[in-house]
C-alpha cells in the first residue's frame, strides 16, 4: 500500500488552489463541499470560478503564484498547465510540511485525490495509487450501481439511534446482531423506499418492546424485464440479492435467475397455456405464508408486474393480510421487444398512439373491443397472442384495418435467441405456422413495423447470416 487512506476534516481550514481552469474548478467544488476556506491564485478564472468569486464563496488572488501564497495553507493543490510552476509549488509546500497535490504529476504529490462516491454521510473513496485514475472512476461507477442513493439517509438514521441501542443492549455482540438485522431487514428497506418515518416507527418498536414472536417479512414484487439481464433496474438487482426465497415465473430467463441470491430458496410457479404449475390464488397464499415466516420474498416476474403480470392481484392479497411489500417496475415486453427489433411503437409519420392488449382473456377467449383497436395511425401490441392470432387477424380486418398492414412477431425478444418474423396482418396466421414461432412471442401490428428493415440494429451472434429473420409476404 503506497498511500495511507485517510479522510481529512477541512471545515474552516485554509486551502489554496493555484490555477483557474476547469481542473481547478472541479477541485474547488470538492473543497467547498467539505466546508473548506478556499483561495484561488490565478490571473484568469473560468466562468464558474468567476461566479463563485463574485458570490464571495472563494477568495481570488488575481495574479501569478508567489511563494508566500501558501504560508498559512493547510492544503495546497497545483492545477496549472505550467510544469515549472507546479514544481515550484510542490517544493515550497514540501519545505513547509504542507500537504500538496499536483494534478497529473504523482511524483510531486504528498497526497492524491481518490475517485469519490458521495452518499453523505457515507463517503466511499476509490484509489489506484495514481496508477490508473480512469480505472478508479470505473470502479466508483460500478459502486454507484450497487449502493442505493438513500444509503446516506440510512447512515444518518442509525447514528440517531446509536445511544438508544447502546442503552438497550449491554454487550457489543448484541448491538452488532441488532444492527445487522436492521441494516439487512425491513427498516433499511423502508429508508430506501423513502419511508423514513415508518422506519423510525419500526426502530422504536424494536427497541421499546421485547419481541419474542417472529417478525413479518416482506415481499419484493420485481419486474425482470423481457429477458436481457442488462435491462434490470439497480433496485431490482439489489432486492434480488437480498431475498431469502425466490418465487419465479416461466418467462424469467436463466441469466436473470443467476443474478439472484445463490443461497435463496427457489420456488417455480410458471404458467403455460392450460398448464399452470401453481394456480394464481395458491401463489397469492404462498407469498403471504412465506412472508409471515419472517422471510424476504422475491416475487420475480417477466416484464413488468403491472402489465399483464397479475401483480395487482398478488398485492391485493398482501394488503388484505397486512404483509409489507415493494413493487419494482420492469421494462415491459412491448418496450423491450420493439426496441430490440428496431420497431418504434410511435413515430410522427406512422403512428401517434399505441395500445397494449392481451390475446388471451381469463375465459380463454379473444373478445376485445375490435372497433376501438382498428384505428388508423395506431400501433397494436398483443401479449400472449399466438394461440388467438387467427381471431386477431380476422377481427381487425373485419373492423376496417387494411389487410396489408405491416405486422411482426418478436420471438424471445432482447435475448440472444431473438428472432423477428415480418409479415402483414392478413399473413399472420400462416406466418405463425410456417415459422415455427413459439412463446414467448410478442405481436406488433401497425405501419411502424415498416421501419424494421431500416432501424434493425440488434443482431444476436448466432443469427448474423442471411437466414437471420424469417419473412413472409415480402421480398
KOLDREN-248184 format. One record per residue: residue in one letter; y, z, x of N, C-alpha, C in turn. Coordinates in steps of 0.001 Angstrom, whole numbers, plus 500000, padded with zeros to 6 digits. Layout:
N
AYZXYZXYZX
...
This chain:
475
X498814500000500852500000500000500000501243500000500893
X501963498889500920503111498742501809504368499416501248
X504434499600499951505609500186499328505203501351498440
X505944502434498526505691503602497695506339503389496331
X505553503361495268506142503137493938506925504359493478
X508136504138493022509000505236492632509963504771491553
X510324505661490634511329505369489624512555506236489925
X513693505610490185514907506308490569515762506645489351
X516337507822489352517338508180488354518696507724488867
X519310506745488219520580506183488676521759506597487800
X521528507440486827522608507825485922523755508463486712
X524912507817486604526099508331487289526165508032488758
X525157507370489312525130507062490737525896505759491021
X526544505716492192527303504534492587526374503485493189
X526365502319492590525534501210493066526440500017493342
X526282499416494505527129498310494932526316497026494956
X526863495989494358526243494660494418527230493721495081
X526757493041496112527591492053496783527108490676496352
X527984489938495673527641488641495104528034488611493646
X528444487433493184528923487355491804528302486259490981
X527122485766491415526477484672490697525437485138489699
X524538484222489331523540484517488297522539485570488749
X522186485572490041521252486583490550521883487965490443
X523135488071490901523844489347490795523960489792489343
X524159488844488469524293489139487039523047489845486505
X521871489360486891520625489987486429520486491408486979
X520877491588488245520782492922488844521746493891488175
X522949493420487869523933494268487199523415494730485852
X522824493823485117522302494175483798521276495299483896
X520362495206484870519339496240485037519960497579485421
X520947497544486317521580498784486752522364499443485620
X523035498636484813523771499197483678522815499815482667
X521671499186482484520675499751481574520182501117482062
X520212501310483399519807502594483978520980503565484071
X522139503196483490523340504043483415523960504314484776
X523833503344485693524468503457486993525954503106486887
X526727503550487883528131503156488022528146501971489000
X528521500796488491528317499552489244529639498984489735
X529651498630491030530767497894491624530239496577492162
X530936495496491837530565494166492313531626493687493291
X531166493281494481532075492762495506531854491261495620
X532870490481495246532748489024495323534094488383495002
X534458487318495720535704486615495387535592485818494090
X534373485597493612534175484863492352533115485568491522
X533276485476490206532318486091489283531835485062488281
X530584485220487850530066484401486751530803484782485476
X530762483940484437531434484276483179530995485619482606
X529704485943482672529223487208482121529741488397482920
X529752488274484253530275489366485072531778489527484874
X532486488409484681533921488489484392534167489244483094
X533326488992482109533436489702480829533192491200481013
X532147491554481771531834492970481998532969493660482740
X533613492929483675534744493491484407535932493716483476
X536202492732482636537315492852481692537096493992480707
X535832494248480369535498495319479432535336496666480130
X535654496707481446535580497936482236534166498515482328
X533152497659482154531784498139482306531351498129483765
X532028497323484577531796497322486022533159497313486729
X533163497728487991534350497627488832534213496390489696
X535295495632489844535236494391490614536191494467491796
X535662494243493008536477494086494209536565492594494503
X537724492010494255537897490561494299538162490092495741
X537126490140496573537234489725497971535836489650498576
X535798489229499826534521489181500536534120490584500988
X532863490720501345532296492020501715532942492601502963
X533187493929502924533640494695504082532737495910504233
X532495496335505466531516497382505730531789498671504963
X533075499009504790533401500255504101533067500220502613
X532745499032502091532438498917500649531244499760500236
X530342500033501166529122500757500793529110502199501294
X530274502689501736530316504032502316529812505111501359
X530133505012500097529753506042499138528593505598498231
X527926504533498606526898503965497725525591504744497797
X524966504891496653523601505434496595522591504320496809
X522955503130496357522032501982496408522858500716496550
X522353499770497340523066498520497598522137497341497354
X522698496288496716521950495039496543522796493899497082
X522227493155498040522890491980498596522375490747497862
X523264490096497110522857488954496280523753487757496556
X524114487558497838524909486386498192523979485277498656
X524540484084498799523765482956499326524078482703500801
X524657483728501477525045483613502883524150484529503729
X523279483927504519522288484676505280522918485709506205
X523955485337506928524572486258507877525221487443507164
X525855487180506053526470488267505279525388489232504803
X524296488708504322523192489561503845522634490422504978
X522521489831506173522023490591507322522986491721507692
X524272491427507628525276492448507938525202493598506939
X525061493266505659524957494293504620523735495172504866
X522601494552505192521370495304505436521521496222506649
X522161495719507684522346496531508888523275497718508615
X524365497470507865525299498544507533524610499622506690
X523803499188505730523105500141504862522086500941505660
X521426500288506601520412500980507411521054502070508269
X522234501798508812522937502794509612523246504050508803
X523523503853507500523909504975506652522720505580505897
X521519505060506167520326505502505425520507505320503915
X521121504203503558521342503861502148520303502840501717
X519749503040500547518765502093500017519393500718499863
X518706499683500337519250498337500253518158497346499877
X518533496410499022517658495294498668518414494003498924
X517826493120499725518403491803499973517546490794499225
X518138490159498253517386489267497373516721488149498173
X515426487993497948514635486924498574514543487038500098
X514700488238500639514514488433502079513842489785502286
X512530489800502179511752491037502175511953491851503449
X512098491179504596512188491886505872513440492755505966
X514476492402505226515734493151505288515815494254504236
X514776494401503416514816495341502292514230496695502661
X514891497767502242514277499094502308513598499438500979
X513903498662499934513175498781498669513121497409498021
X512150497226497177512022495971496433512093496264494951
X512460495242494174512620495409492727511413494781492034
X510628495579491304509444495030490640509798494265489381
X508814493603488822508963492993487505508758494090486463
X509687494194485524509737495346484627509332494977483202
X508481495802482608508195495762481179508838497003480575
X509846496804479770510634497920479241510274498200477795
X509618499324477583509349499835476239509898501268476186
X511160501407476560511761502728476749511368503705475637
X510978504932476034510972505486477391509783505068478254
X508905504218477746507812503713478566508335502546479412
X508170502661480712508573501593481619507410501280482549
X507039500010482614505932499593483466506475498633484518
X506237498964485781506700498128486882505510497462487548
X505623496160487770504551495397488415505097494788489701
X504414495032490807504885494519492087503724493958492894
X504014492917493659503048492385494623503523492665496043
X504418493652496185504941493980497505505772492874498107
X506335492021497240507138490908497718506331489680498068
X505005489780498011504157488644498401504271487489497422
X504370487795496120504436486738495115505163487235493873
X506488487161493854507246487588492675506840486848491406
X506474485574491541506063484807490357504785485389489759
X503836485777490616502601486393490130502912487722489435
X503836488491490007504219489760489380504772489519487978
X505599488482487826506149488166486496505057487734485538
X504095486970486035502999486531485169502156487712484699
X501906488669485609501152489864485233501926490690484208
X503240490777484415504071491503483455504033490837482087
X504062489508482066503996488785480795502662489016480102
X501593489131480880500282489419480299500284490802479651
X500916491763480328501025493100479754501855493084478472
X502859492206478422503693492083477214502832491796475990
X501783491001476177500934490628475048499987491747474647
X499773492712475533498788493756475283499401495056474781
X500681495264475053501312496545474746502266496368473576
X502053497069472471502903496908471286504368497168471593
X505249496448470918506680496595471159507167497991470809
X506471498678469908506890500014469484506207501123470293
X505626500768471439504972501768472286505963502849472719
X507208502462472974508221503431473354508489504450472260
X508478504001471001508675504926469887507534505938469819
X506331505482470143505191506393470152505356507440471257
X505800507003472424506009507951473524507086508972473169
X508160508501472533509234509414472140508738510428471113
X507900509960470201507364510867469182506475511936469814
X505612511541470738504731512527471374505540513546472168
X506649513099472768507496514033473503508052515119472570
X508391514720471349508933515673470384507916516751470003
X506639516425470136505592517353469689504899518081470846
X505344517864472056504639518445473201504583519973473145
X505715520605472825505738522061472801504854522617471691
X504878521964470527504036522435469423502556522332469768
X502199521247470438500800521075470834500422522124471880
X501347522400472802501082523405473828500872524782473197
X501664525084472155501520526374471477500264526432470612
X499836525273470112498666525221469231497370525379470020
X497293524725471185496055524715471961496281525444473287
X495407526348473597495603527208474759495154526583476065
X494256525608476005493742525022477247494183523574477404
X494221523136478654494583521745478944493578520790478329
X492295521169478337491254520302477783491459520078476289
X491844521129475568492078520996474124493284520105473843
X494327520285474633495520519455474440495205517987474730
X494467517767475811494103516392476166493287515737475065
X492327516477474515491492515933473431492338515613472207
X493286516489471889494153516256470728494957514977470917
X495609514847472076496460513677472295495645512389472377
X494454512456472918493624511248472957493268510790471549
X492970511726470666492661511375469281493884510816468563
X495046511399468842496276510930468206496630509527468676
X496562509308469993497039508046470562496093506876470330
X494853507161469958493948506061469619493598506062468132
X494299506891467373493959507044465963495073506635465018
X495003507180463803495917506799462728497377507094463035
X497738508250463635499165508477463915499789507365464753
X499074506919465784499605505848466624499761504559465829
X498772504238465011498845503012464231499989503054463219
X500279504238462690501412504369461770502723504057462488
X502845504515463725504049504207464501504145502711464743
X503024502101465157503028500662465421503360499858464170
X503029500411463003503322499733461741504730500036461235
X505500500802462015506863501106461624507007502265460659
X505944503047460473505967504162459532506088505485460306
X507252505699460914507456506862461762507357508168460983
X507948508209459796507908509451459035506488509798458625
X505716508782458244504316509031457887503542509559459091
X503851509048460278503200509538461491503573510998461749
X504846511334461544505274512737461718504568513644460717
X504483513176459485503829513989458453502377514268458820
X501708513246459334500310513421459698500167514360460900
X501049514226461885501010515134463028501268516576462585
X502218516751461670502485518092461143501246518660460470
X500575517820459713499367518260459011498274518655460001
X498107517830461037497071518114462031497356519407462790
X498621519714463000498979520909463758499076522165462893
X499357521982461608499531523142460721498239523609460082
X497254522695460025496026523033459313494844523057460276
X493889523901459959492608523894460659491670523008459866
X491510521781460318490758520786459547489319520760460036
X488418521166459169487002521179459515486276519923459032
X486844519276458005486167518092457462486662516842458186
X485830515797458260486232514587458972487404513894458284
X488312513362459076489461512649458537489058511251458065
X489768510756457043489550509389456584490020508439457678
X489225507419457934489590506435458939490592505442458394
X490497504224458852491446503201458443490749501847458464
X491228500945457605490689499587457561491748498621458061
X491356497748458998492239496700459502491778495373458891
X492542494843457962492223493555457350492918492478458180
X492151491799459021492715490933460058492330489481459819
X493328488609459852493079487175459787492725486635461153
X491559485997461267491088485489462562491554484065462832
X492297483472461880492752482108462092491642481094461859
X491926479826462135490968478760461817489866478537462836
X489908479209463990488809479035464940489191479179466390
X490340478639466797490773478724468188491212480157468471
X490556480859469411490926482256469673492347482423470187
X492922481372470782494291481465471275495313481554470149
X494889481315468919495800481383467778495857482774467150
X495082483720467665495146485085467165496495485708467496
X496977486607466647498205487323466939497914488464467918
X498968488939468595498812490066469510498256491278468767
X498785491520467578498359492691466812496896492573466427
X496465491370466067495061491169465701494148491548466866
X494468491077468056493630491358469228493604492860469511
X494760493506469418494813494941469695493928495728468738
X493998495424467453493191496146466471491711495792466602
X491408494555466949490018494162467159489380494980468271
X490161495297469285489625496017470432489585497524470219
X490204498012469131490217499438468844489165499839467817
X488604498881467112487756499188465967486429499839466373
X485936500712465482484618501331465661483510500485465037
X483878499740463999482902498908463305483603497640462830
X482886496521462897483454495231462517482642494623461380
X483328494295460300482720493629459149483301492222459124
X482453491215459354483000489883459583482321488810458728
X483057487681458585482630486562457744481969485450458549
X481391484508457830480731483358458439481721482459459184
X482974482379458718483933481440459283484614481951460551
X484265483141461001484844483664462235484036483123463415
X484700482427464324483986481775465426483504482795466461
X482477482416467201481894483314468192482876483722469286
X483712482791469800484683483230470819485613484328470323
X485924484308469030486777485358468476485996486662468346
X484760486574467908483928487778467834483785488431469207
X483728487610470243483558488129471600484777488912472086
X485918488749471411487140489436471821487240490835471224
X486365491161470277486396492475469646485763493515470559
X485950494775470208485366495889470955483862495688471120
X483411495623472353481997495356472625481090496462472098
X481623497671471954480815498798471501480869499003469991
X481625498172469297481756498340467852480473497909467134
X480120498638466103479005498240465241479400496964464507
X478502496011464386478828494721463765478005494524462495
X478708494208461414478050494008460122478463492642459582
X477484491756459408477751490399458917477710490372457392
X478761489847456793478821489762455326479213488356454897
X478812487355455685479228485980455434478729485426454118
X479492484445453618479137483806452354479051482297452556
X478055481714451941477972480272451802477799479984450321
X477960478739449939477794478388448531476402478785448055
X476377479575446979475131480037446356474275480889447306
X474894481424448364474138482260449293475068483313449883
X475304484366449136476187485433449594475352486516450267
X475570486699451573474821487721452298475046489084451664
X476298489365451292476659490606450614477663490262449525
X477400490612448266478355490331447191479700491000447465
X480768490415446909482110490897447210482308492358446830
X481800492789445678482004494184445289481304495139446260
X480190494701446838479493495535447817480283495608449127
X480964494504449472481813494521450666482949495524450468
X483557495477449291484651496411448995484178497855449160
X483022498154448600482477499520448668482119499897450111
X481625498920450870481245499180452256482461499589453086
X483575498909452873484787499243453616485229500670453318
X485160501048452055485533502405451658484598503426452301
X483305503168452219482305504094452750482491504313454246
X482693503232454999482845503348456451484127504099456819
X485208503798456100486476504464456393486397505949456088
X485704506311455020485599507718454655484682508494455604
X483980507764456460483225508407457534484103508668458754
X485391508331458618486337508553459711486406507416460701
X485857506259460363485798505142461304486991504200461150
X487319503549462254488302502466462239487536501180461953
X487808500591460803487004499474460315487793498173460426
X487262497244461189487866495925461302487234494991460283
X488021494548459309487553493537458349488106492208458822
X487269491421459473487692490200460134487357488989459268
X488405488225458932488233487077458042488749485806458710
X488087484701458447488589483427458918489908483092458233
X490796482403458961492076482017458383492972483207458124
X493602483209456955494481484304456546493823485068455410
X493857486417455434493150487203454414493656486975452987
X494918486559452851495516486450451529495594485014451010
X495038484066451751495000482678451269493544482278451124
X493041482371449896491637482099449566490679482929450418
X491129484139450801490291485003451622489815486239450888
X490241486426449651489855487559448807490271488897449398
X491264488836450289491775490074450866492420490970449831
X493075490364448849493707491146447797492716491994447024
X491545491439446772490514492191446050490045493390446869
X489931493196448168489433494276449020490427495422449131
X491718495097449296492669496203449437492972496856448091
X492716496161446988492821496834445688491869498028445642
X490654497804446105489665498896446130490089499996447093
X490639499610448246491084500605449223492209501463448648
X493124500834447926494219501581447310493677502570446289
X492742502108445465492159502975444430491440504169445033
X490851503986446223490084505051446859490910505865447862
X492193505529448001493045506282448903492742506089450368
X492261504927450726491909504637452119493077503920452802
X493564504425453934494653503744454661494193502380455176
X495113501433455209494752500103455705495986499397456245
X495729498395457049496760497480457531496288496056457269
X497228495164457015496916493749456836497612492964457948
X496831492196458687497376491377459772497202489912459397
X498285489204459114498155487794458731497516486966459835
X496879485891459434496327484941460389496831483550460070
X496681482633460998497059481244460728496049480664459761
X496518480282458589495608479754457585495081478383458001
X493926478007457449493271476761457851494179475553457649
X494965475564456580495838474414456306496815474185457452
X497430475251457943498394475124459028497701474773460342
X496588475457460639495899475216461897495261473848461976
X494488473497460956493743472229460995494671471024460940
X495704471094460113496635469963460029497361469771461349
X497753470873461989498458470770463268497575470144464336
X496331470607464417495416470094465441494940468676465127
X495106468250463889494729466877463525495919465927463610
X497088466439463965498268465586464045498728465104462688
X498582465971461667498980465606460300499994466641459797
X501304466355459893502291467295459364502116467443457853
X502136468653457369501961468852455928503185468405455140
X504348468458455771505560467910455167506254467022456187
X506976466030455683507698465090456534508748464431455652
X509957464308456157511036463790455306510736462425454714
X509970461606455442509694460250454973508428460144454120
X507619461220454050506326461113453389506085462167452311
X506446463403452566506137464469451603507155465588451732
X507700465997450589508704467062450569508157468377450033
X506877468412449735506261469657449265504777469623449568
X504153470789449523502724470891449805502113471938448894
X500873471700448480500149472644447636498797472951448258
X498454474244448327497126474662448738496318474921447468
X495120474366447408494271474551446222492836474802446663
X492089475505445839490681475718446117489853474661445401
X488871474127446095487985473141445491486745473772444905
X486762475104444784485574475801444276486040477072443571
X486135477028442235486599478182441482485498479235441348
X485892480388440820484971481520440716483733481185439893
X483918480348438854482783479992437998482027478763438507
X482405478276439704481715477130440278482305475790439889
X483293475791438993483893474542438545485038474124439468
X485575472927439205486768472450439900487781472076438823
X488129473036437999489003472809436851490413473237437212
X491204472286437738492553472576438212493589471870437346
X494858472166437597495953471518436882496218470169437545
X495428469181437182495457467893437868496789467177437705
X497397467315436560498689466644436339499753467174437291
X499742468476437475500710469072438391500424468687439837
X499149468567440180498780468221441549499060466759441891
X499029465892440898499138464441441126500586463988441131
X501373464567442007502792464238442090503063463358443310
X504059462474443224504400461647444384505090462474445466
X505066461942446693505723462594447829505279464050447984
X503993464247447876503433465586447831502135465599448638
X501878466695449350500639466838450111499746467873449447
X498481467541449336497495468465448779496517468883449873
X496229470169449911495238470684450849494198471454450049
X492946471014450142491860471661449395490978472454450350
X490840473735450033489892474607450725488567474545449968
X487470474626450702486131474683450087485921473541449095
X486310472339449496486299471235448559485191470223448728
X484275470418449687483270469390449937482360469149448746
X481868470234448155480933470084447030481578469372445855
X482837469674445595483520469091444439484369467886444771
X484120467249445927485008466176446365485026465001445393
X483907464690444751483871463578443790484751463882442592
X484704465121442114485537465513440976487008465480441358
X487323465989442547488706465995443014489258464580443078
X488510463683443692488946462298443825489131461637442456
X488153461804441598488194461173440271489372461680439443
X489583462981439437490624463558438591492025463219439101
X492223463224440395493546462891440926493902461437440616
X492933460538440748493174459129440423493429458978438930
X492651459677438123492811459602436668494173460114436207
X494770460983436987496065461543436601497227460896437359
X496999459702437887498104458899438373498283458803439871
X497483459472440660497637459360442103496995458054442568
X497704457210443338497131455936443791495817456140444537
X494849455272444218493532455445444816493513455159446310
X494547454427446811494595454150448242495423455184449011
X495733456307448364496437457389449055495602457864450250
X496229457997451384495513458411452595494947459818452433
X493758460027453006493096461336452915492345461607454216
X492173462880454509491486463267455744490571464449455481
X489461464470456202488575465629456253488633466167457673
X489065467413457825489148468025459149488006469032459260
X487038468681460076485814469474460216485911470377461444
X485640471681461235485700472672462308487025472576463069
X488093472527462305489418472343462871489811473404463879
X490542473000464898491096473778466019490041474198467031
X488766473909466795487721474284467742487365473092468620
X486521473340469629486077472245470497485186471256469757
X484706471639468585483842470752467799484602470060466677
X485919470054466749486711469428465688486413467930465581
X486273467487464343486193466050464040487121465765462877
X487815464641462943488718464237461869488223462927461283
X487993462925459990487478461745459280488583461231458363
X489000459988458584490124459419457846489628458413456812
X490169458513455615489811457568454566490914457476453538
X490548457223452305491500457185451193490993458092450089
X491843458345449124491441459193448006490200458625447324
X490149457309447151489008456675446483487744456770447325
X487882456666448643486701456619449513486185457998449922
X486874459069449529486477460404449971485015460750449685
X484508460538448455483104460900448189482119460169449115
X482352458877449324481471458108450190481626458540451645
X482856458881452009483128459340453367482344460611453681
X482261461514452724481505462753452919480037462448453152
X479498461512452377478084461160452506477793460492453844
X478626459536454240478346458741455428478612459483456734
X479587460384456719479982461043457960479093462234458306
X478372462749457314477565463943457551478405465183457759
X479637465157457285480541466276457478479991467525456789
X480183468680457438479694469944456908480799470995456957
X480629472021456164481580473133456167481522473840457526
X482662474421457967483949474460457282484739473171457485
X485181472586456384485969471360456416487133471485455442
X488289471074455880489490471099455051489814469673454616
X490222469505453373490569468189452839492079468090452666
X492665467050453250494109466819453129494316465467452443
X495099465470451379495376464247450621496886464042450560
X497344462858450951498776462570450892499179461566451953
X500346460999451786500802459959452702501018460470454130
X501149461794454297501323462323455654500114462040456526
X498960461806455917497749461526456695497918460245457508
X498802459350457053499043458108457788499569458364459204
X500137459547459413500699459871460717499642460291461738
X498417460464461281497361460964462172497183460093463412
X497082458767463232496843457882464367497951458004465409
X499173458166464955500313458220465861500468459587466517
X500204460645465767500501462003466242499272462769466717
X498109462152466665496887462837467079496978463228468546
X496962464507468819497134464995470189495950465806470695
X495209466418469780494142467328470200492842466558470321
X492353466411471545491142465650471798490151466530472553
X489299467236471821488287468065472491487469467227473453
X487088467797474555486458467062475653485255466250475225
X484396466840474378483158466137474056483370464933473140
X484632464786472621484874463659471726485878462673472299
X486113462713473600487045461782474206486343460447474461
X486066459756473399485393458461473501485782457627472292
X485291456408472250485630455513471141485036455984469828
X484077456874469891483459457396468668484030458769468313
X485220459044468839485792460371468645485957460708467177
X486422459753466396486643460002464981485824459043464144
X485366459555463024484719458694462052485780458249461067
X485937456938460905486948456416459981486285455589458909
X486881455676457714486292454967456596487433454349455796
X487304453079455501488322452428454669489469451869455485
X489389451956456844490433451400457701489773450718458887
X490501449756459483490011449114460703490511449873461901
